[in-house]
C-alpha cells in the first residue's frame, strides 16, 4: 500500500510538472516573424509623385491596442521610381505571428507632384493625422514574410478645379 501511495505521488508530481512547463511555454508569448513592407507603383502621367513616408505601422488585432511600429526608412519617395516590377523596402520589424489586419503609412509634410515641369504641393485630407491606411487581413506564420503595397499613383492624385493637387490614396496588397 505504501508503494502505491509513493507511485501515485510521483505520477501527480510528474503531471504537475508537465502542466507547469506546458503552461509556461504558452505564456512566454507567440512565435515571431520578421516582416518586410515593400512599396511598388503602377505607371502615372506625371514627372514625379513624391510622398514623405515617416513611419510604417501594422495592426495585429484590429483595434487601437494592436499597433506595432516597424523600423522605417523614413524619407521622401518618388513613387514613379517603383514601376514595372520595381519595388523598395519601406520598413522591417519583428512582429508576433498572427494576422496583420491593417498597414498604415504616416506621412510627413513634404509631399509634392511634378506636372509638366512644375512642382505643386500635394494636399492631404485626414491622412496628415491618421496616415494612409490599407486593410489587408493577411496571416503571417513564417519566420520571414513580406507585404508589397501597390501605391496606385495614377488613381491617387486628383487635380482639383482650382488647380491644386490632392492625394486620395489607392493602396492595394500585391
HUFEN-V143237 format. One record per backbone hydrogen bond with DSSP energy under -1.0 kcal/mol. NH is the residue of the N-H (numbers start at 1). CO is the residue of the C=O. Records with the same first field share a line. If there is no record, write none. Layout:
BEGIN
NH=CO / CO
END
This chain:
BEGIN
5=1
6=2
7=3
8=4
9=5
10=6
11=7
12=8
13=9
14=10
15=11
16=12
17=13
18=14
19=15
20=16
21=17
22=18
23=19
24=20
25=21
26=22
27=23
33=95
34=143
35=93
36=145
37=91
38=147
39=88
40=149
41=82
47=114
48=114
50=112
51=77
53=51 / 75
54=106
55=106
57=104
58=68
59=102
60=66
66=63
68=58
70=56
71=92
73=90
74=72
75=53
77=51
79=49
81=78
82=79
86=83
88=39
90=37
91=37
92=71
93=35
95=33
97=31
98=140
100=138
101=59
102=59
103=134
104=57
105=132
106=55
108=52
111=109
112=50
113=120
114=48
115=118
118=115
120=113
122=111
123=165
128=125
129=126
130=126
131=127
132=105
134=103
136=101
138=100
140=98
145=34
147=36
149=38
150=172
151=40
152=150 / 170
153=151
156=152
157=153
158=166
160=164
163=160
166=158
167=123
168=156
172=150
174=148
END
